[in-house]
């Protein structure tokens, strides 16, 4: 009986483990040295829709305006990765707000 209980607890533990995926911004069209806000946001949105994971910024310099993070999404910069803020203030406005480069609201 004890073996069955331990086995059931182990199965419940395994069921609770989720395998979070990585979403590399290059796959979504980010270009080293160029404005990549749209590509980064697409990676964040897809990651969130799948239940969460990591949005990976590889080595290089990626220019961005405001990126809106969502629940269960981690922004991960690899060694040598730089997120550089756009010099155009229009790249930071959305819905009449200018919240900055990385913004998160009501996320868990």
Protein Blocks (a to p, Z undefined) as FASTA:
>chain_A
ZZmmmmmmmmmmmmmpccdddddfklnopaehiacklmmmmmmmmmmmnopacddddedd
dddddddddehiacdddehiacdddfblklmggehiaebjbdcehiZZ
